[in-house]
Amino acid sequence: MIKFITFFALFLIFFSYGYKARAHDLVEDGSAFLLVHINPDEVGIALKPTVLDLYLKNSEQGFDIYKCNCQFTISQVEGGGGEKQIYTAALKPINNVGEFNIESIPFTFPTDGEYHLNVEAKPSIPNLFAPFEIEVKEQVLPVGSRVPLQMSHSLYPRLELAAAGIFTLLMGYFLFANKKPKFLR
């Protein structure tokens, strides 16, 4: 029984060791949702060019991304809590070949801190759908920051996870086979 408990504990450690990937920011507001993906680092870094990929959807009847006058703004949150609008553009829908349905937006965050990415959607045909607004809060890292491990898609977290898995399997083998590894004899 002690072997089973030990193996089960190692098994849990193996599966809880994985890193948390933060590939997308998803915000839901009623029937609407906005998905934001920041390339190349999954997070904005001040003065480093990025590309924002967006997916906008609304389950409300009549919503059509191609019949939407969608405005995208980026506002920087200032020290006193106020916002300073630093970017605005009309969103251009694209054929949804993959995950995103809006043309990518190249952008460089001027400084670190909190930013609000906001989409305001209004129908281009009157009464097609109810206008809505949705906002994503983004924390931008200082210049020269390294992307934190949990936000990275680097090879190292996968190697660590593989090493933990191999260790767990070997320990399970030795526990259940009643064999001691040579280094423990």
VOPAGU-2260 file (C-alpha; in pm, 1 decimal, decimal comma):
REM VOPAGU-2260
SITE   aa  ch    i         X         Y         Z
SITE  MET   A    0       0,0       0,0       0,0
SITE  ILE   A    1     284,7     238,3      80,7
SITE  LYS   A    2     424,1     182,2    -269,3
SITE  PHE   A    3      91,7     274,2    -425,3
SITE  ILE   A    4      64,5     593,6    -219,0
SITE  THR   A    5     422,8     689,8    -304,4
SITE  PHE   A    6     369,2     626,2    -674,0
SITE  PHE   A    7      39,4     817,9    -669,8
SITE  ALA   A    8     210,0    1114,9    -498,6
SITE  LEU   A    9     485,8    1113,5    -761,4
SITE  PHE   A   10     223,1    1090,6   -1034,9
SITE  LEU   A   11      45,3    1398,3    -895,2
SITE  ILE   A   12     373,5    1588,8    -874,9
SITE  PHE   A   13     442,5    1502,4   -1237,9
SITE  PHE   A   14     109,8    1638,8   -1360,2
SITE  SER   A   15     111,5    1945,7   -1137,7
SITE  TYR   A   16     463,4    2038,3   -1251,7
SITE  GLY   A   17     350,4    2169,4   -1589,7
SITE  TYR   A   18     378,0    2538,7   -1652,9
SITE  LYS   A   19      80,7    2763,2   -1705,1
SITE  ALA   A   20      83,3    2903,4   -2055,1
SITE  ARG   A   21     -62,7    3246,7   -2103,8
SITE  ALA   A   22    -108,2    3250,2   -2474,8
SITE  HIS   A   23    -427,0    3454,3   -2497,5
SITE  ASP   A   24    -631,6    3705,1   -2303,2
SITE  LEU   A   25   -1002,9    3627,9   -2321,4
SITE  VAL   A   26   -1267,7    3866,5   -2194,2
SITE  GLU   A   27   -1638,3    3792,1   -2197,2
SITE  ASP   A   28   -1907,6    4050,4   -2151,1
SITE  GLY   A   29   -2257,4    3909,5   -2180,1
SITE  SER   A   30   -2292,6    3760,0   -2525,6
SITE  ALA   A   31   -1970,7    3916,3   -2660,4
SITE  PHE   A   32   -1613,9    3803,0   -2620,0
SITE  LEU   A   33   -1277,1    3933,0   -2732,8
SITE  LEU   A   34    -968,0    3716,5   -2760,5
SITE  VAL   A   35    -628,6    3892,5   -2778,2
SITE  HIS   A   36    -297,4    3726,2   -2863,1
SITE  ILE   A   37      29,0    3922,6   -2841,0
SITE  ASN   A   38     317,9    3816,2   -3064,5
SITE  PRO   A   39     601,7    3732,8   -3030,6
SITE  ASP   A   40     625,8    3698,6   -2651,5
SITE  GLU   A   41     265,7    3646,8   -2532,1
SITE  VAL   A   42     304,9    3967,7   -2333,6
SITE  GLY   A   43     384,1    4326,4   -2424,3
SITE  ILE   A   44     732,5    4457,6   -2351,0
SITE  ALA   A   45     788,2    4833,9   -2362,8
SITE  LEU   A   46     955,1    4958,7   -2684,0
SITE  LYS   A   47     955,4    4609,6   -2837,7
SITE  PRO   A   48     748,7    4580,9   -3158,3
SITE  THR   A   49     453,2    4345,8   -3117,7
SITE  VAL   A   50     161,3    4227,3   -3324,8
SITE  LEU   A   51    -186,7    4205,7   -3173,3
SITE  ASP   A   52    -410,3    3931,1   -3312,1
SITE  LEU   A   53    -779,0    3966,0   -3226,7
SITE  TYR   A   54   -1091,0    3752,8   -3243,1
SITE  LEU   A   55   -1424,9    3918,5   -3177,1
SITE  LYS   A   56   -1751,4    3730,7   -3145,0
SITE  ASN   A   57   -2101,2    3801,6   -3025,5
SITE  SER   A   58   -2359,2    3527,0   -2994,4
SITE  GLU   A   59   -2639,9    3781,1   -3025,3
SITE  GLN   A   60   -2864,0    3730,1   -3328,7
SITE  GLY   A   61   -2763,3    3941,6   -3624,5
SITE  PHE   A   62   -2399,6    4006,5   -3530,4
SITE  ASP   A   63   -2170,0    3984,3   -3831,4
SITE  ILE   A   64   -1807,9    4094,2   -3812,1
SITE  TYR   A   65   -1830,5    4206,9   -4177,8
SITE  LYS   A   66   -2125,8    4434,2   -4100,5
SITE  CYS   A   67   -1967,7    4593,1   -3796,3
SITE  ASN   A   68   -1815,1    4936,4   -3759,5
SITE  CYS   A   69   -1565,0    4820,7   -3499,4
SITE  GLN   A   70   -1327,1    5070,1   -3343,1
SITE  PHE   A   71   -1015,5    4954,8   -3156,3
SITE  THR   A   72    -842,2    5177,1   -2902,4
SITE  ILE   A   73    -542,5    5134,9   -2677,3
SITE  SER   A   74    -531,6    5350,4   -2365,1
SITE  GLN   A   75    -246,7    5383,4   -2119,6
SITE  VAL   A   76    -346,1    5391,4   -1752,5
SITE  GLU   A   77    -180,8    5688,8   -1585,5
SITE  GLY   A   78     -60,9    5722,4   -1226,8
SITE  GLY   A   79    -381,1    5879,8   -1093,1
SITE  GLY   A   80    -597,6    5609,2   -1247,3
SITE  GLY   A   81    -696,4    5811,2   -1554,1
SITE  GLU   A   82    -653,2    5685,0   -1908,4
SITE  LYS   A   83    -469,9    5841,9   -2200,1
SITE  GLN   A   84    -576,5    5715,7   -2542,7
SITE  ILE   A   85    -263,0    5644,7   -2748,3
SITE  TYR   A   86    -394,2    5444,9   -3045,4
SITE  THR   A   87    -717,6    5412,6   -3237,6
SITE  ALA   A   88    -807,7    5233,5   -3558,7
SITE  ALA   A   89   -1100,5    5078,6   -3739,0
SITE  LEU   A   90   -1085,3    4699,5   -3721,2
SITE  LYS   A   91   -1060,6    4522,4   -4054,1
SITE  PRO   A   92   -1218,4    4176,8   -4065,2
SITE  ILE   A   93   -1040,4    3899,9   -4253,4
SITE  ASN   A   94   -1153,8    3561,6   -4374,7
SITE  ASN   A   95   -1136,7    3339,5   -4069,6
SITE  VAL   A   96    -882,4    3088,3   -4193,4
SITE  GLY   A   97    -744,9    3018,1   -3848,1
SITE  GLU   A   98    -810,5    3137,1   -3499,3
SITE  PHE   A   99    -839,4    3513,2   -3555,8
SITE  ASN   A  100   -1095,9    3705,7   -3760,1
SITE  ILE   A  101    -949,1    4058,0   -3754,0
SITE  GLU   A  102    -644,3    4185,9   -3939,5
SITE  SER   A  103    -331,6    4185,1   -3718,9
SITE  ILE   A  104    -237,4    4517,0   -3561,3
SITE  PRO   A  105     132,5    4604,9   -3534,2
SITE  PHE   A  106     195,2    4810,1   -3220,5
SITE  THR   A  107     482,0    4909,1   -2991,0
SITE  PHE   A  108     393,4    4989,0   -2629,5
SITE  PRO   A  109     577,6    5313,4   -2538,0
SITE  THR   A  110     633,4    5235,1   -2167,6
SITE  ASP   A  111     566,0    4962,9   -1914,4
SITE  GLY   A  112     249,2    4962,6   -1706,2
SITE  GLU   A  113    -119,1    4889,8   -1747,6
SITE  TYR   A  114    -299,3    4933,3   -2078,1
SITE  HIS   A  115    -663,2    4889,0   -2176,5
SITE  LEU   A  116    -738,8    4738,5   -2517,6
SITE  ASN   A  117   -1093,9    4831,7   -2608,8
SITE  VAL   A  118   -1327,5    4734,0   -2893,3
SITE  GLU   A  119   -1641,9    4934,6   -2959,0
SITE  ALA   A  120   -1879,3    4761,3   -3202,0
SITE  LYS   A  121   -2168,3    4930,0   -3380,6
SITE  PRO   A  122   -2372,5    4782,9   -3666,6
SITE  SER   A  123   -2315,4    4925,9   -4014,9
SITE  ILE   A  124   -2682,3    4848,1   -4089,4
SITE  PRO   A  125   -2925,7    5004,3   -3840,0
SITE  ASN   A  126   -3074,6    4765,3   -3582,4
SITE  LEU   A  127   -2872,7    4465,6   -3706,8
SITE  PHE   A  128   -2740,6    4406,5   -3353,9
SITE  ALA   A  129   -2714,5    4600,6   -3030,6
SITE  PRO   A  130   -2393,9    4805,8   -3004,8
SITE  PHE   A  131   -2147,3    4679,7   -2744,3
SITE  GLU   A  132   -1807,9    4756,0   -2596,4
SITE  ILE   A  133   -1552,3    4515,6   -2453,9
SITE  GLU   A  134   -1215,2    4576,1   -2287,4
SITE  VAL   A  135    -902,5    4372,2   -2212,9
SITE  LYS   A  136    -652,5    4485,2   -1949,1
SITE  GLU   A  137    -289,8    4420,5   -2039,8
SITE  GLN   A  138      16,9    4457,1   -1816,8
SITE  VAL   A  139     323,0    4559,8   -2021,0
SITE  LEU   A  140     669,5    4470,4   -1891,0
SITE  PRO   A  141     962,9    4717,0   -1868,0
SITE  VAL   A  142    1221,0    4757,4   -2145,7
SITE  GLY   A  143    1465,9    4466,4   -2158,1
SITE  SER   A  144    1245,4    4233,0   -1953,8
SITE  ARG   A  145    1270,2    3864,1   -2010,2
SITE  VAL   A  146     939,1    3691,3   -2059,7
SITE  PRO   A  147     847,5    3504,4   -1738,2
SITE  LEU   A  148     869,9    3127,5   -1770,1
SITE  GLN   A  149     496,9    3072,1   -1730,3
SITE  MET   A  150     434,9    3302,9   -2029,0
SITE  SER   A  151     705,9    3156,0   -2247,1
SITE  HIS   A  152     683,9    2886,5   -2510,9
SITE  SER   A  153    1054,0    2809,8   -2474,6
SITE  LEU   A  154    1191,8    2458,4   -2481,8
SITE  TYR   A  155    1304,5    2459,8   -2116,7
SITE  PRO   A  156     967,3    2413,0   -1941,0
SITE  ARG   A  157     896,5    2116,8   -2166,7
SITE  LEU   A  158    1234,9    1964,2   -2086,6
SITE  GLU   A  159    1172,7    2007,7   -1715,1
SITE  LEU   A  160     830,9    1847,9   -1750,8
SITE  ALA   A  161     981,5    1557,9   -1948,8
SITE  ALA   A  162    1250,0    1509,3   -1681,9
SITE  ALA   A  163     985,7    1502,8   -1407,3
SITE  GLY   A  164     786,3    1248,2   -1609,1
SITE  ILE   A  165    1085,4    1021,0   -1664,3
SITE  PHE   A  166    1173,8    1042,4   -1294,9
SITE  THR   A  167     814,5     952,1   -1199,0
SITE  LEU   A  168     806,5     653,7   -1434,2
SITE  LEU   A  169    1144,2     525,7   -1312,9
SITE  MET   A  170    1041,1     558,5    -949,0
SITE  GLY   A  171     718,0     373,3   -1025,2
SITE  TYR   A  172     910,9      95,7   -1196,0
SITE  PHE   A  173    1152,9      56,1    -906,0
SITE  LEU   A  174     873,7      66,5    -648,2
SITE  PHE   A  175     654,7    -192,9    -817,9
SITE  ALA   A  176     933,4    -419,8    -941,7
SITE  ASN   A  177    1088,4    -446,8    -591,8
SITE  LYS   A  178    1422,2    -344,3    -739,1
SITE  LYS   A  179    1658,3     -87,3    -604,1
SITE  PRO   A  180    1845,6     131,7    -846,5
SITE  LYS   A  181    2222,8      75,7    -841,9
SITE  PHE   A  182    2290,3     414,5    -687,3
SITE  LEU   A  183    2077,2     318,2    -381,0
SITE  ARG   A  184    2240,7     -21,3    -316,9
